[in-house]
Amino acid sequence: MAEVSERTLQVSVLVAFASGVLVGWQANRLRRRYLDWRERRLQDWLATTQKKLDLAGVAASRCARAPGFLALPPAEAWPRRCCRVGRGIRCRLCGAAVRS
């Protein structure tokens, strides 16, 4: 096996470390961009769903344990408000009963 000088070994380790840092940084940037895109997409979906609910006359409920989470009634309950009565709507996040 060929001899590797101390200097060559140090440079190789330094280049490997620097490339790992660069690749990790780029991967984190790409992940953050994806998460931001997904958040925007879900916010748009929530706004359109809320608009549909408002037009249908069905009020969305908020979970008591996770106030920021919107618990929507089943899709078949959207056209008529009376369908929602007595269904026992539960939060999709924690399963707790929600309040209107």
C-alpha positions, 0 to 999 in steps of 0.5 A: 500500500502506498504511503500517504503523507501527513499533509495529504491526510490532513487535507483529505480530512478537511475537504471531507469535513467541509463537503459534509458541512456544505451538503448538510447546510444545503439539505437543511435549506431544502427541508426548510423550503419544503416545510414553508411550502407545505405550511402555505399549502395547508393554510390555503387549504384551510382558508378554502375549506373555511370559506366552503363551511361559511357558505354552507352554514356549518361552523367549524369547531376548535379543540380544547386541548389544541386551540390552534387546531381546527376540527372539521365536521364530516364532509356529509354534514357540511350542507345541512347544519342540523346534521352536525347535532348529536354527532359528537365531533372529535378532534382529529389531533387528540381525539378529545370532544370539541366545542363550537 
